[in-house]
Structure formats: structure tokens, C-alpha cells
Amino acid sequence: MRITYQHANPRGGKESTLLRFEGLIPDQTVAVLIDAGSGATVDDLLDRSADEYLTAICLTHAHLDHYESLGRVIQDGAPILATPSTTAILEDVLAAGEAYYDITETERVLDRLDACSSWTRLVEGLHVHPVPAGHAPGACGFLFAVRDDDVYRTILATGDFTRRGAAGYPGLPTDLPVDALVLTGATNSSFEATATELVTSITERVLAGAPVLACVSALTGVQIAYWLGHYFDRIDERVPIRLAGHVANVYDRLGYEVPAVESIPVFDDPGQFVENGAIAIAGPEVPVDGSSSRLFEQLRTDANAFVVQVTGGGTDPVTSGRCTTADFVFSNHPTREVVDDVVAAYDPVHAVVVHQRSDGADRFTDRYDSYVWATDDADEYCLFDRGGWTGPPWVSERTVRTVEANTDMTGHLFEDISSSSVPVPTVERTPSVDLTGEGLHLDSLDERFGGREPVADTSPPSPTADDAAASAVDDAAESVVDGADESADEGSPGLADIERRLDAIETRLRADEFEARVIDAHDGVTLLRLDEEIDGVSHGDRLTVSLSPIE
């Protein structure tokens, strides 16, 4: 048995890795490609003279930097394995991507696409199982189990991951049997703060009555719609959320039913999305084309409108027009501390760093009690041979002793790798909603928008406004009678005192009055603008309003 790895696009995003397994098939090497990012290739890596063929491609999720080169690397009849969720949306994703990127051989890719949800046999002695990865709806890592005599050696390719959930899909588990880890090293320490600020900005503007447009990629749009729909449901606000075009298609393919979210894949009238106090979500990330451009044109000259552009970074947002614009970089990766915790939990013999180059990869060197591979080239490196797990040729004897003393070098004994005797969580959306577990700071949102969960209260119910008014009348009237009685006892009717107390009753019953102007009234929504400022009133306060026309 011999296991090696090789970067398939070291000059691109370095998210694509070729794993080789020798010794499973006589005189032939089994080669598996994990993801096909920008510039990924296998033609230059496979040695046909040594009978190396592509056995499978494992696609972790439907983001461009992981599927862009699928059409150029597919060969040898290799299946493309992906989760059922990614499989369900890939046709729509590729069709949308063809308009903007160099996507090729779409029909061949879809023909080779194979949904994978449990242990799947690639060849005799080699199985693979997708595992939840957070990061995006339907995203996964892949756990490989290769038989070596009477034990199995395991390799986990995390793909882009987080421990957080993503629109109902769970994050990466840390209780898996892992010998070697192909670790995505991309990190982000500010995702949760950015996500909370994004939801805060949209919620603030839409509850103030503005029409809101969010320009996003499809999977990000689904995730944001999931957050907003469930958060508005939490705080009992009825805000229409309408998904347009590609975002709507992906939402439907994934089978979501989020409160107040409506999907409209095809539309003739952009005006049906634009409404005061409503949210439209469309792609692409900047409104220069597609659905988001059509909707942006409806709002460009509206000074009350709010347009937010949610990008993956490296894209210049559009800022022209009278509407208010904002932009956010949406990069759903774990903090560096979380990466450290994940590696510590797995305690692998090997940690191969991908999706980071140069200094970004080097920062992982000597960080763990594992052999850390932070290479940037396209050379082939051996992880395991007949003598067992092997370290990099450049490590010291001291490092070898440290790794051997602190990691399990023996492999795993499984009775039947294809059965439930090897429990691995599936990549399925959970019915429960955990917005905190997805990274939103609910305490901050609730403090601003009044959405705290009710607390059980055994005290008597608070009086209503009508109760308070009636009580005021009773108290004041009782005070008047008492005062009159006292005056009578003193030999005086006390009429001045009665008049003063009657004035007090009127004052206590009469609420403050302010003039307001109706600025919009349609489809069950009425917006008022006060002509003067109210002291002591802040954003999000709820008021009881009594209306009477001014003659």
C-alpha cells in the first residue's frame, strides 16, 4: 500500500488535491481528485505509462473556486461525487456560471454527476463518505477509508469548512477517525461580526419602511434569506422576502420553506419585487447584469431605497444612484483558533494544508504534533508506504519522535466499512433553527429590534392602556370626591379644587399629539412621517397610534 498527495492547481487557489492509492488494483494506480478549482489539471499529473487513471472526482460544494475546471479535468469515465444537495443545484449553478466564467463541457459534467450520501465504494478496498462541513448549504468534506491488510487507513479532506451551521446544514464534526487530514487553511476572524452587521443593516432599513435589495451569489442568497426569514419570525415581524432568478432556483431545488420567503425564478415585471418594507434578493453579487441589475434599475433613483452587495471579496461594488448602498465581504471560514481545535480533536498523523499559499500555509508549520505539509509546488509527496506513515524528508528525527509519540500510527479496525458500524454523520439539513449556531449574535440583534424570548412571569398581568385610563379616571374621581368631602367638612364647597382635579383627569387621559403625513399606503402597508421629533423615542420602539384626519 502506498498513499501520496499532489496539488492539482498550486498556482491557482490550491484547493484542488490529487490523492493516489497504489496496491489496491494490480499494476494500476487509483487516483482521486478533490475539487476542480481555477487552473486545476490532471493531464500533466497522471502517468499513463504507469497505468494511472482518474478514478473519481469529489466535489465538496458548488462555489466557483471549487467547480470551475470540472469540464477540463473530467476523463476516464470518472464519476463526480457530491452530496445530494450539491447534485440537485449543480445544473442551475453551471448554467448561471456559463454567462460569466469559462465553464466548459457542462453536459458531460452533469452526465457523470453522482449523488453520494453514505459509504460509497470507489474500487475494492477504497470507500468514501461525505461529512458535513458548514461553510455553505450542502457543503461537505470527504472521509476516505482504504483497507491495508486487516485495518483501514483514513484520510479526511475537509473542503472549505466551519464548525458553524449553514442555512440549516450542520458544521464539521470533530469525532471522526482521521489518520491524515487534507486541511483547508482559509480562516476568517470576523465572519460572525460581519454576518450580524449585515442582518442588522437590512433589518433596520426594511423595518423603517425602505425597499431593500440584496445582491448576492445563489448559495449566499439562500443563507441570508434563511437568516432573515427565521429572524423576522422570531421577532414577530411580517416582512416579505422575495428571491429572484438564480437565487430562487437554488432555493427551490434545495426544498426550503422559510417563513415569509417567496421564490420567483422567472419574472417579467421587476416592479413586483420592489416594495416599501420588503426585501428582494437576487444575483449576481454586483448589479451589473442578471436579475440584480434589473431590480437595481427600479431602485437606483429612489433616495429611500437600500441596496446591499454581498461579495466574496475582490469585486468592486456599484455605488451610483440616489439610493443608499452598502457592501459586505461574505467569507464563511473558521477562526484560526477553531482550526487549531479541529486539528487537536482529530490528532492526525499528517496535516496537508490546502487553500493557502506561501506564508498563509507556512503559519501552520510546527504548529501541531503532526507532520505538517505546507508545500506550494506540484510535486508528488508520499504519506504512507509499506512501512507505515512517513514524514516529510526534511523533518528532523526529533519531529519524527514527537509525532510517533503523540499520534495513533496503527490504523482503524472496522468490521464492515459500508455498514453503519462506522458511524459518520450525513450531510442533511436539520429541521431545528439555530441562528446563534450559524454565527449571528442574537443578543445584539434582539437588543436593537426587541426580539428577546419571552420569560415566564407569574406576576399579575400588566394593565392595558384602557385599564390604565379607567384607573386614572377612578383615582382622580375618588380624589375629587375626597377633596369635596374635606372641603365640606371645612364648610367650603372647594369648587376651585374640583376644577383643578378635573383638569388633571383630562391631562392624564389625553396622549401627546403630533401631526403626521401619509407617505405611502398600499398592499396592507401604511407609512407615516412625523412632522416633528418625539423626545424619548428610539428606533424599534412600538407605539399605539390613534388617527384622526386634520380638517
Solvent accessible surface area in square Angstrom, and as a share of the most:
residue,aa,sasa,rsa
1,M,31,0.14
2,R,80,0.29
3,I,0,0.00
4,T,1,0.01
5,Y,0,0.00
6,Q,16,0.07
7,H,1,0.01
8,A,2,0.01
9,N,4,0.02
10,P,15,0.09
11,R,171,0.62
12,G,27,0.26
13,G,26,0.25
14,K,0,0.00
15,E,10,0.04
16,S,0,0.00
17,T,2,0.01
18,L,0,0.00
19,L,0,0.00
20,R,6,0.02
21,F,0,0.00
22,E,57,0.25
23,G,58,0.56
24,L,31,0.16
25,I,54,0.27
26,P,118,0.74
27,D,134,0.70
28,Q,61,0.27
29,T,9,0.05
30,V,1,0.00
31,A,0,0.00
32,V,0,0.00
33,L,0,0.00
34,I,6,0.03
35,D,1,0.01
36,A,0,0.00
37,G,0,0.00
38,S,52,0.34
39,G,59,0.56
40,A,7,0.06
41,T,43,0.25
42,V,1,0.01
43,D,97,0.50
44,D,120,0.62
45,L,24,0.12
46,L,12,0.06
47,D,65,0.34
48,R,102,0.37
49,S,109,0.71
50,A,51,0.40
51,D,59,0.30
52,E,14,0.06
53,Y,83,0.31
54,L,4,0.02
55,T,26,0.15
56,A,0,0.00
57,I,0,0.00
58,C,0,0.00
59,L,0,0.00
60,T,0,0.00
61,H,0,0.00
62,A,6,0.05
63,H,46,0.21
64,L,48,0.24
65,D,54,0.28
66,H,2,0.01
67,Y,11,0.04
68,E,33,0.15
69,S,0,0.00
70,L,2,0.01
71,G,7,0.06
72,R,103,0.38
73,V,1,0.00
74,I,9,0.04
75,Q,25,0.11
76,D,68,0.35
77,G,49,0.47
78,A,1,0.01
79,P,36,0.23
80,I,0,0.00
81,L,3,0.01
82,A,0,0.00
83,T,0,0.00
84,P,60,0.38
85,S,17,0.11
86,T,1,0.01
87,T,35,0.20
88,A,44,0.34
89,I,1,0.01
90,L,0,0.00
91,E,98,0.44
92,D,20,0.10
93,V,10,0.06
94,L,2,0.01
95,A,59,0.46
96,A,31,0.24
97,G,5,0.05
98,E,85,0.38
99,A,79,0.61
100,Y,97,0.37
101,Y,108,0.41
102,D,92,0.48
103,I,21,0.10
104,T,45,0.26
105,E,84,0.38
106,T,24,0.14
107,E,148,0.66
108,R,111,0.40
109,V,1,0.01
110,L,50,0.25
111,D,110,0.57
112,R,85,0.31
113,L,31,0.15
114,D,65,0.34
115,A,55,0.42
116,C,3,0.02
117,S,56,0.36
118,S,61,0.39
119,W,28,0.10
120,T,38,0.22
121,R,139,0.51
122,L,25,0.12
123,V,19,0.11
124,E,95,0.43
125,G,1,0.01
126,L,0,0.00
127,H,19,0.09
128,V,0,0.00
129,H,8,0.03
130,P,1,0.00
131,V,0,0.00
132,P,3,0.02
133,A,0,0.00
134,G,1,0.01
135,H,10,0.04
136,A,2,0.02
137,P,2,0.01
138,G,0,0.00
139,A,2,0.02
140,C,0,0.00
141,G,0,0.00
142,F,0,0.00
143,L,1,0.00
144,F,0,0.00
145,A,0,0.00
146,V,1,0.00
147,R,93,0.34
148,D,25,0.13
149,D,130,0.67
150,D,107,0.55
151,V,29,0.16
152,Y,18,0.07
153,R,25,0.09
154,T,1,0.01
155,I,0,0.00
156,L,0,0.00
157,A,1,0.01
158,T,0,0.00
159,G,8,0.08
160,D,3,0.02
161,F,1,0.00
162,T,1,0.00
163,R,112,0.41
164,R,29,0.11
165,G,15,0.14
166,A,0,0.00
167,A,0,0.00
168,G,7,0.07
169,Y,9,0.03
170,P,44,0.28
171,G,13,0.13
172,L,0,0.00
173,P,20,0.13
174,T,37,0.22
175,D,121,0.63
176,L,12,0.06
177,P,32,0.20
178,V,9,0.05
179,D,3,0.02
180,A,0,0.00
181,L,0,0.00
182,V,4,0.02
183,L,0,0.00
184,T,4,0.02
185,G,0,0.00
186,A,13,0.10
187,T,36,0.21
188,N,28,0.14
189,S,101,0.65
190,S,56,0.36
191,F,4,0.02
192,E,61,0.27
193,A,58,0.45
194,T,30,0.17
195,A,1,0.01
196,T,9,0.05
197,E,100,0.45
198,L,1,0.00
199,V,0,0.00
200,T,19,0.11
201,S,25,0.16
202,I,0,0.00
203,T,0,0.00
204,E,56,0.25
205,R,60,0.22
206,V,4,0.02
207,L,57,0.28
208,A,72,0.56
209,G,5,0.05
210,A,2,0.02
211,P,3,0.02
212,V,3,0.02
213,L,0,0.00
214,A,0,0.00
215,C,0,0.00
216,V,0,0.00
217,S,40,0.26
218,A,10,0.08
219,L,7,0.03
220,T,14,0.08
221,G,0,0.00
222,V,0,0.00
223,Q,1,0.01
224,I,0,0.00
225,A,0,0.00
226,Y,9,0.03
227,W,0,0.00
228,L,0,0.00
229,G,0,0.00
230,H,34,0.15
231,Y,0,0.00
232,F,1,0.00
233,D,76,0.39
234,R,76,0.28
235,I,18,0.09
236,D,95,0.49
237,E,43,0.19
238,R,176,0.64
239,V,6,0.04
240,P,45,0.28
241,I,0,0.00
242,R,37,0.14
243,L,0,0.00
244,A,0,0.00
245,G,8,0.08
246,H,49,0.22
247,V,1,0.00
248,A,0,0.00
249,N,49,0.25
250,V,0,0.00
251,Y,10,0.04
252,D,68,0.35
253,R,131,0.48
254,L,14,0.07
255,G,48,0.46
256,Y,13,0.05
257,E,167,0.75
258,V,9,0.05
259,P,49,0.31
260,A,55,0.42
261,V,23,0.13
262,E,91,0.41
263,S,31,0.20
264,I,23,0.12
265,P,46,0.29
266,V,131,0.75
267,F,15,0.06
268,D,133,0.69
269,D,81,0.42
270,P,23,0.14
271,G,29,0.28
272,Q,81,0.36
273,F,2,0.01
274,V,41,0.24
275,E,23,0.10
276,N,32,0.16
277,G,17,0.16
278,A,1,0.01
279,I,0,0.00
280,A,3,0.02
281,I,0,0.00
282,A,0,0.00
283,G,13,0.13
284,P,34,0.21
285,E,44,0.20
286,V,18,0.10
287,P,6,0.04
288,V,99,0.57
289,D,70,0.36
290,G,31,0.30
291,S,18,0.12
292,S,0,0.00
293,S,23,0.15
294,R,98,0.36
295,L,1,0.00
296,F,0,0.00
297,E,96,0.43
298,Q,86,0.38
299,L,3,0.02
300,R,66,0.24
301,T,95,0.55
302,D,49,0.25
303,A,56,0.44
304,N,61,0.31
305,A,0,0.00
306,F,8,0.03
307,V,0,0.00
308,V,0,0.00
309,Q,1,0.00
310,V,2,0.01
311,T,7,0.04
312,G,52,0.50
313,G,33,0.32
314,G,94,0.90
315,T,54,0.31
316,D,128,0.66
317,P,46,0.29
318,V,30,0.17
319,T,95,0.55
320,S,59,0.38
321,G,42,0.41
322,R,167,0.61
323,C,9,0.05
324,T,57,0.33
325,T,37,0.21
326,A,30,0.23
327,D,77,0.40
328,F,20,0.09
329,V,79,0.46
330,F,25,0.10
331,S,32,0.21
332,N,5,0.02
333,H,22,0.10
334,P,1,0.01
335,T,34,0.20
336,R,71,0.26
337,E,117,0.53
338,V,43,0.25
339,V,0,0.00
340,D,30,0.16
341,D,94,0.49
342,V,1,0.00
343,V,2,0.01
344,A,76,0.59
345,A,56,0.43
346,Y,12,0.05
347,D,62,0.32
348,P,0,0.00
349,V,1,0.01
350,H,0,0.00
351,A,0,0.00
352,V,0,0.00
353,V,0,0.00
354,V,7,0.04
355,H,34,0.15
356,Q,40,0.18
357,R,102,0.37
358,S,63,0.41
359,D,116,0.60
360,G,19,0.18
361,A,0,0.00
362,D,76,0.39
363,R,77,0.28
364,F,0,0.00
365,T,66,0.38
366,D,126,0.65
367,R,102,0.37
368,Y,34,0.13
369,D,69,0.36
370,S,7,0.05
371,Y,5,0.02
372,V,15,0.08
373,W,2,0.01
374,A,20,0.15
375,T,15,0.09
376,D,40,0.21
377,D,45,0.23
378,A,42,0.32
379,D,80,0.41
380,E,74,0.33
381,Y,31,0.12
382,C,30,0.18
383,L,0,0.00
384,F,4,0.02
385,D,47,0.24
386,R,205,0.75
387,G,80,0.77
388,G,15,0.14
389,W,18,0.06
390,T,39,0.23
391,G,22,0.21
392,P,3,0.02
393,P,118,0.74
394,W,139,0.49
395,V,39,0.22
396,S,63,0.41
397,E,122,0.54
398,R,185,0.67
399,T,40,0.23
400,V,37,0.21
401,R,148,0.54
402,T,53,0.31
403,V,1,0.01
404,E,94,0.42
405,A,85,0.66
406,N,72,0.37
407,T,14,0.08
408,D,78,0.40
409,M,49,0.22
410,T,95,0.55
411,G,11,0.11
412,H,36,0.16
413,L,139,0.69
414,F,36,0.15
415,E,168,0.75
416,D,69,0.36
417,I,5,0.03
418,S,67,0.43
419,S,43,0.28
420,S,104,0.67
421,S,63,0.41
422,V,7,0.04
423,P,109,0.68
424,V,17,0.10
425,P,53,0.33
426,T,55,0.32
427,V,11,0.06
428,E,114,0.51
429,R,76,0.28
430,T,62,0.36
431,P,137,0.86
432,S,78,0.50
433,V,68,0.39
434,D,82,0.43
435,L,10,0.05
436,T,84,0.49
437,G,32,0.30
438,E,7,0.03
439,G,2,0.02
440,L,1,0.01
441,H,81,0.36
442,L,26,0.13
443,D,101,0.52
444,S,57,0.37
445,L,1,0.00
446,D,4,0.02
447,E,135,0.60
448,R,116,0.42
449,F,17,0.07
450,G,66,0.63
451,G,5,0.05
452,R,140,0.51
453,E,109,0.49
454,P,126,0.79
455,V,133,0.77
456,A,102,0.79
457,D,109,0.57
458,T,144,0.84
459,S,62,0.40
460,P,117,0.73
461,P,126,0.80
462,S,97,0.62
463,P,100,0.63
464,T,81,0.47
465,A,79,0.61
466,D,114,0.59
467,D,74,0.38
468,A,51,0.40
469,A,39,0.30
470,A,56,0.43
471,S,53,0.34
472,A,11,0.09
473,V,58,0.33
474,D,90,0.47
475,D,72,0.37
476,A,8,0.06
477,A,43,0.33
478,E,108,0.49
479,S,41,0.26
480,V,21,0.12
481,V,87,0.50
482,D,68,0.35
483,G,6,0.06
484,A,29,0.22
485,D,77,0.40
486,E,105,0.47
487,S,16,0.11
488,A,67,0.52
489,D,126,0.65
490,E,141,0.63
491,G,70,0.67
492,S,51,0.33
493,P,92,0.58
494,G,16,0.16
495,L,123,0.61
496,A,83,0.64
497,D,40,0.21
498,I,43,0.22
499,E,111,0.50
500,R,137,0.50
501,R,54,0.20
502,L,97,0.48
503,D,79,0.41
504,A,45,0.35
505,I,22,0.11
506,E,100,0.45
507,T,83,0.48
508,R,142,0.52
509,L,79,0.39
510,R,134,0.49
511,A,81,0.63
512,D,121,0.63
513,E,143,0.64
514,F,73,0.31
515,E,99,0.44
516,A,43,0.33
517,R,156,0.57
518,V,91,0.52
519,I,75,0.38
520,D,35,0.18
521,A,65,0.50
522,H,72,0.32
523,D,118,0.61
524,G,88,0.84
525,V,51,0.29
526,T,82,0.47
527,L,31,0.15
528,L,69,0.35
529,R,143,0.52
530,L,79,0.39
531,D,81,0.42
532,E,97,0.44
533,E,153,0.69
534,I,36,0.18
535,D,132,0.68
536,G,86,0.82
537,V,61,0.35
538,S,74,0.48
539,H,85,0.38
540,G,42,0.41
541,D,74,0.39
542,R,196,0.71
543,L,110,0.55
544,T,135,0.79
545,V,94,0.54
546,S,113,0.73
547,L,131,0.65
548,S,92,0.59
549,P,122,0.77
550,I,122,0.62
551,E,201,0.90
